[in-house]
């Protein structure tokens, strides 16, 4: 039987991201320390406290039936078997580098995966007071406390596209990819906010040629997919989840196709 996503489930997951965001902002506004994980990537108390809150809340308030793959849990060697799902993917603080630099472009990401694809995803940007979510019930955003509104990718124009790219991961391969398109504008942004810029129609294209993990992308992919866009590997195949090691290939996010 296919996983049933209910409005109550979506609302509970969204509320969990908001609470994790408040936890993160409390530390963001303090003098916090930065440690290094085994792979040399940075980690802060905000990552750890937010993940603890999220894992506990998902199990108590949503369901304890699904395994949870979470960034800091994986770093600590606690990696559940997920098979084809359903399972959760959690990044408690995506954009730790932006967090450390106090640039504001960091997010909380929670996604629910089934059969290799996200069926529910919530992206919350605490410092920007913005939340985006997508599921079979639709794609929505609440930005600056303005209330919930539906969102949709805009049809991709043949030329004059707007591209969004990572602030922290520009490289020659990315520049070569962008050079294939007639771009009107190129925006730099951090964390999974890049997915959300495509989902709300602010950008048409987001290529990623650097290393990402599944918890970095799943929630944003859900928002884009249910807003009418697509996320695919560079060879055109869908970007899927539950891969060995949870590492993504290079991928590209696109807005809605032009009407035929």
WOHU-V451864 format. One record per residue. N is the residue number from 0. OMEGA is omega in radians with two decimals (* if undefined). Layout:
BEGIN
n=(N | N)
omega=(OMEGA | OMEGA)
END
This chain:
BEGIN
n=(0 | 1 | 2 | 3 | 4 | 5 | 6 | 7 | 8 | 9 | 10 | 11 | 12 | 13 | 14 | 15 | 16 | 17 | 18 | 19 | 20 | 21 | 22 | 23 | 24 | 25 | 26 | 27 | 28 | 29 | 30 | 31 | 32 | 33 | 34 | 35 | 36 | 37 | 38 | 39 | 40 | 41 | 42 | 43 | 44 | 45 | 46 | 47 | 48 | 49 | 50 | 51 | 52 | 53 | 54 | 55 | 56 | 57 | 58 | 59 | 60 | 61 | 62 | 63 | 64 | 65 | 66 | 67 | 68 | 69 | 70 | 71 | 72 | 73 | 74 | 75 | 76 | 77 | 78 | 79 | 80 | 81 | 82 | 83 | 84 | 85 | 86 | 87 | 88 | 89 | 90 | 91 | 92 | 93 | 94 | 95 | 96 | 97 | 98 | 99 | 100 | 101 | 102 | 103 | 104 | 105 | 106 | 107 | 108 | 109 | 110 | 111 | 112 | 113 | 114 | 115 | 116 | 117 | 118 | 119 | 120 | 121 | 122 | 123 | 124 | 125 | 126 | 127 | 128 | 129 | 130 | 131 | 132 | 133 | 134 | 135 | 136 | 137 | 138 | 139 | 140 | 141 | 142 | 143 | 144 | 145 | 146 | 147 | 148 | 149 | 150 | 151 | 152 | 153 | 154 | 155 | 156 | 157 | 158 | 159 | 160 | 161 | 162 | 163 | 164 | 165 | 166 | 167 | 168 | 169 | 170 | 171 | 172 | 173 | 174 | 175 | 176 | 177 | 178 | 179 | 180 | 181 | 182 | 183 | 184 | 185 | 186 | 187 | 188 | 189 | 190 | 191 | 192 | 193 | 194 | 195 | 196 | 197 | 198 | 199 | 200 | 201 | 202 | 203 | 204 | 205 | 206 | 207 | 208 | 209 | 210 | 211 | 212 | 213 | 214 | 215 | 216 | 217 | 218 | 219 | 220 | 221 | 222 | 223 | 224 | 225 | 226 | 227 | 228 | 229 | 230 | 231 | 232 | 233 | 234 | 235 | 236 | 237 | 238 | 239 | 240 | 241 | 242 | 243 | 244 | 245 | 246 | 247 | 248 | 249 | 250 | 251 | 252 | 253 | 254 | 255 | 256 | 257 | 258 | 259)
omega=(-3.13 | 3.12 | 3.13 | 3.10 | -3.14 | 3.09 | 3.13 | 3.12 | 3.14 | -3.10 | 3.14 | 3.13 | 3.11 | 3.13 | 3.12 | 3.12 | 3.13 | 3.12 | 3.07 | 3.11 | 3.10 | 3.09 | -3.14 | -3.10 | 3.11 | 3.13 | 3.13 | -3.08 | -3.13 | 3.01 | -3.06 | 3.10 | 3.10 | 3.07 | 3.12 | 3.07 | -3.11 | 3.13 | 3.11 | 3.09 | -3.08 | 3.06 | -3.13 | 3.07 | 3.14 | 3.08 | -3.02 | -3.12 | 3.12 | -3.14 | 3.10 | 3.11 | -3.07 | -3.10 | 3.13 | -3.10 | 3.11 | -3.09 | -3.07 | -2.93 | -3.13 | 3.07 | 3.03 | -3.08 | -3.04 | 3.03 | 3.11 | 3.01 | -3.06 | -2.98 | -3.07 | 3.04 | 3.11 | 3.12 | 3.13 | 3.11 | -3.14 | -2.99 | -3.12 | 2.98 | -3.07 | -3.11 | -3.11 | 3.12 | 0.04 | 2.99 | 3.12 | 2.94 | -3.04 | 2.91 | -3.03 | 3.13 | 3.10 | -3.07 | -3.13 | 3.13 | 3.09 | 3.09 | -3.10 | 3.12 | -3.09 | 3.11 | 3.02 | -3.04 | 3.07 | -3.01 | 2.91 | -3.09 | 3.03 | 3.13 | 3.06 | -3.04 | 2.97 | 3.14 | 3.02 | -3.10 | 3.10 | 3.11 | 3.11 | 3.08 | 3.07 | 3.07 | 3.13 | 3.11 | -2.98 | -3.07 | 3.14 | -3.12 | -3.10 | 3.10 | -3.13 | 3.12 | -3.13 | 3.12 | 3.04 | 3.10 | 3.10 | 3.11 | -3.01 | 3.05 | 2.96 | -3.02 | 3.12 | 3.09 | -3.07 | -3.14 | -3.10 | 3.06 | 3.06 | 3.10 | 3.13 | 3.00 | 3.07 | 3.08 | -3.11 | 3.10 | 3.12 | 3.07 | -3.07 | -3.12 | 2.98 | 3.13 | 3.04 | -3.09 | -3.08 | 3.02 | -2.97 | -3.00 | 3.02 | 3.10 | -3.09 | 3.13 | 3.10 | -3.13 | 3.12 | 3.12 | -3.13 | 3.14 | 3.13 | -3.00 | 3.01 | -3.05 | 3.01 | -3.06 | 3.03 | -3.08 | 3.01 | 3.13 | -3.13 | 3.03 | -3.10 | 3.00 | -3.13 | 3.06 | -3.04 | 3.07 | 3.04 | -3.07 | -3.14 | 3.11 | 3.09 | 3.12 | -3.11 | -2.90 | 3.02 | 3.06 | 3.09 | -3.11 | 3.06 | -3.10 | 2.98 | 3.06 | -3.05 | -3.14 | 3.07 | -2.87 | -2.95 | -3.11 | 3.10 | 3.10 | 3.11 | -3.14 | -3.13 | -3.09 | -3.08 | 2.99 | 3.04 | 3.13 | -3.11 | 3.05 | -3.06 | 2.97 | -3.10 | 3.10 | 3.09 | 3.11 | 3.14 | 3.00 | -3.04 | -2.99 | -3.03 | -3.14 | 3.07 | -3.14 | 3.09 | 3.12 | -3.13 | 2.86 | 3.01 | -3.06 | 3.08 | 3.07 | -3.14 | 3.05 | -3.08 | 3.07 | 3.08 | 3.08 | 3.14 | *)
END
